[in-house]
Amino acid sequence: MQRYKITVEYDGRPFFGWQRQDGQPSVQQALEDAAAKLDGVPVLMQGAGRTDRGVHATGQVAHFDLQKPRPLRKIADALNFHLRPAPVAVLDAEEVSEDWSARFNATLRAYRYVIINRRADLTVDKGLAWRVPSRLDAGAMDRAAKALIGQHDFSTFRDAECQAKHPIRTLDKIDVARYGEGLEVTVEAKSFLHRQVRSIVGSLAEVGRGARDESWIADILEAKDRTACGPVAPADGLFLERVEYGDD
């Protein structure tokens, strides 16, 4: 038995999220089906994070075990062959110890949220970004976001269906920057609550369009009340960009 760590990229649009669901396509199921064709038996694929329906990844990490070890150089190629035509690609593979976990060994997860700030409809970026037609002040959004850095009770930004044991999380970094007509919100933490990033981005957009003062983000964080949150940003613009490990 050999355990492998893989880095995965995927377009989340055809899937009902990462997690396997009966009767619905998922990224986990696509990878498990591909891995099972290597081993001839069912394979369990464990991911570093459970992305929601429609959320994308450029750096998701997962692990799985094969009863019949294969040359490392062939693992990614073989998985990619069996994954086609699903929009999922294994970028890299490496051998890890039998007790290594993509989820529990992770020390940091980085998400990127993409906003296209223009009046015209999206074409090539449709499904891969959130179009906001009204002008957004990226500087105001960035200043307001800094109130979220550190350890806080993020109940305001926690989805009602979140299964986490508690709402306390530590945000290590959050930045908002403009690139032409696009804005990117980058967020880093060891772990996140369900829909936390999308809830934060939706609220920051209220500040950016001038509907709320910059201090409003700190106020609703302190409220610890989900009903105080702004609109939740759509899944389209969210990417799991990177997962880091203490042994990287």
C-alpha positions in Angstrom: 0.0 0.0 0.0 1.4 3.4 -1.0 -0.1 6.8 -0.2 0.1 9.6 -2.7 -0.3 13.4 -2.4 -1.7 15.1 -5.5 -2.2 18.8 -6.5 -5.4 19.3 -8.5 -6.9 22.0 -10.7 -10.5 22.1 -11.6 -13.3 24.1 -13.1 -16.1 23.8 -10.5 -19.0 24.7 -12.9 -20.1 21.1 -13.8 -19.8 19.8 -10.2 -21.9 20.0 -7.0 -18.8 20.8 -5.1 -15.8 18.7 -4.0 -17.6 16.2 -1.8 -19.1 13.1 -3.1 -22.9 13.2 -3.3 -25.3 10.5 -4.3 -26.6 11.0 -7.8 -24.7 14.3 -8.4 -21.3 14.9 -10.1 -18.5 15.9 -7.7 -14.8 16.5 -8.0 -14.1 13.8 -5.4 -16.1 11.2 -7.3 -14.3 12.0 -10.6 -10.9 11.5 -9.0 -12.0 8.4 -7.1 -13.3 6.8 -10.3 -10.1 7.6 -12.1 -7.9 6.2 -9.3 -10.1 3.1 -9.1 -9.2 2.3 -12.7 -5.5 2.2 -11.6 -6.1 -0.2 -8.8 -9.1 -2.2 -9.9 -10.8 -1.6 -6.5 -12.6 1.4 -4.9 -10.3 4.2 -3.8 -11.0 6.9 -1.2 -9.8 10.4 -2.1 -9.4 12.8 0.8 -9.2 16.5 0.0 -7.7 19.4 1.9 -10.9 21.4 1.6 -14.5 20.9 0.6 -15.2 23.5 -2.0 -18.9 24.4 -2.7 -20.8 23.9 -5.9 -19.4 26.1 -8.6 -16.2 26.9 -6.7 -12.9 26.3 -8.6 -9.4 25.3 -7.7 -5.9 25.9 -9.0 -4.2 24.3 -6.0 -6.4 21.8 -4.3 -4.5 19.0 -2.5 -5.7 15.4 -1.9 -4.3 12.1 -0.9 -5.2 8.5 -1.7 -3.8 5.0 -1.3 -3.1 2.4 -4.0 -2.7 -1.3 -3.2 -0.5 -1.6 -6.3 2.1 1.1 -6.2 3.1 2.6 -9.6 6.1 4.6 -10.8 5.6 8.1 -9.5 6.1 9.7 -12.9 3.1 7.8 -14.2 0.6 8.6 -11.5 -0.5 12.1 -12.7 -0.5 11.0 -16.4 -2.6 7.9 -15.6 -5.1 9.8 -13.5 -5.4 12.6 -16.1 -6.0 10.0 -18.9 -8.9 8.5 -16.9 -10.3 11.9 -15.9 -10.9 13.1 -19.4 -13.1 14.8 -20.5 -14.0 16.1 -17.0 -12.5 19.6 -16.3 -10.1 18.2 -13.6 -6.4 18.0 -14.0 -3.7 16.4 -11.6 -0.8 18.8 -11.8 1.6 17.0 -9.6 2.0 13.8 -7.5 4.4 12.6 -4.8 4.7 9.8 -2.4 3.9 10.5 1.3 3.9 8.5 4.5 0.9 6.3 5.2 -0.3 8.6 8.1 0.0 11.9 6.1 -3.3 13.7 5.6 -4.2 16.4 3.0 -6.7 17.8 5.4 -5.2 17.5 8.8 -1.6 18.2 7.9 -2.5 21.5 6.2 -1.2 24.6 7.9 -2.6 27.3 5.5 -5.3 27.5 2.8 -5.3 30.4 0.4 -8.3 31.5 -1.6 -8.6 34.1 -4.3 -11.9 35.8 -5.3 -12.1 37.5 -8.7 -14.4 40.4 -9.5 -14.8 42.0 -12.9 -15.9 45.5 -12.3 -17.7 46.6 -15.6 -21.1 47.3 -17.0 -20.7 44.9 -20.0 -21.7 41.3 -19.5 -19.0 38.7 -19.1 -18.0 36.5 -22.1 -14.7 34.6 -21.7 -14.8 35.1 -17.9 -18.4 34.0 -17.5 -18.6 31.5 -14.6 -15.1 32.3 -13.6 -15.7 35.8 -12.0 -18.4 37.9 -10.4 -19.4 40.8 -12.5 -20.2 43.9 -10.5 -21.4 46.8 -12.7 -21.2 49.7 -10.2 -17.8 51.2 -9.6 -16.0 49.6 -6.6 -13.5 51.4 -4.5 -10.8 48.8 -4.0 -8.9 50.9 -1.5 -11.9 51.3 0.8 -12.6 47.6 0.6 -9.0 46.8 1.5 -8.9 49.1 4.5 -12.2 47.8 5.7 -11.0 44.2 5.3 -8.1 44.7 7.7 -10.5 44.6 10.7 -10.9 40.9 10.0 -7.3 39.9 10.4 -6.5 37.9 13.5 -8.6 35.6 15.7 -12.3 36.4 15.9 -15.7 34.9 16.3 -16.8 34.9 12.6 -20.5 34.0 13.3 -21.6 36.9 11.1 -19.8 35.4 8.1 -20.7 31.7 8.9 -23.3 30.0 6.7 -26.4 28.6 8.6 -25.5 25.1 7.4 -21.9 25.3 8.6 -21.0 22.1 10.5 -17.9 23.5 12.3 -17.9 23.0 16.0 -17.3 26.7 16.7 -17.1 30.0 14.8 -13.6 31.0 16.0 -11.1 31.3 13.2 -7.8 33.2 12.6 -7.4 35.1 9.4 -3.7 35.5 8.6 -4.1 37.8 5.6 -6.7 39.5 3.5 -6.0 41.9 0.7 -8.1 43.7 -2.0 -6.4 45.0 -5.1 -7.5 46.3 -8.4 -6.0 45.2 -11.8 -7.6 47.3 -14.5 -11.3 46.5 -14.6 -10.7 43.5 -12.3 -10.4 43.2 -8.5 -8.9 40.3 -6.6 -9.6 39.5 -2.9 -6.9 37.2 -1.4 -7.6 35.5 1.9 -5.3 33.2 3.9 -6.0 31.1 7.0 -5.4 27.7 8.4 -9.1 26.9 8.1 -12.4 28.5 7.1 -16.1 28.3 8.0 -18.6 27.3 5.4 -19.1 30.1 2.8 -16.9 32.4 5.0 -14.9 33.9 2.1 -18.0 34.5 -0.1 -19.8 36.1 2.8 -16.8 38.4 3.4 -16.4 39.4 -0.2 -20.1 40.1 -0.6 -20.0 42.4 2.5 -16.8 44.1 1.2 -18.5 44.9 -2.1 -21.2 46.8 -0.2 -18.3 49.0 1.2 -16.7 49.2 -2.3 -19.9 50.5 -4.0 -20.4 53.1 -1.2 -23.5 51.6 0.3 -21.7 51.1 3.6 -18.9 52.9 5.5 -15.5 51.3 5.9 -16.2 50.8 9.7 -19.3 48.7 8.9 -17.2 45.5 8.4 -15.8 45.8 12.0 -19.2 46.5 13.3 -20.9 43.5 11.7 -17.9 41.3 12.8 -18.5 42.4 16.4 -22.2 41.7 16.1 -21.5 38.0 15.7 -24.9 37.8 14.0 -25.5 36.1 10.6 -28.4 38.4 9.8 -25.9 41.4 9.9 -23.9 40.0 7.0 -24.2 41.6 3.5 -25.2 39.6 0.4 -23.1 36.5 -0.2 -21.0 36.7 -3.3 -21.6 34.0 -5.9 -19.5 30.9 -6.2 -18.3 31.8 -9.7 -15.3 34.0 -8.7 -13.9 31.8 -5.9 -10.7 29.7 -6.4 -8.9 27.5 -3.9 -5.5 28.7 -4.9 -3.0 27.1 -2.6 -2.6 24.7 0.4 0.5 24.7 2.5 2.0 22.1 4.8 4.6 22.3 7.5 6.8 19.8 5.7 6.6 21.8 2.3 
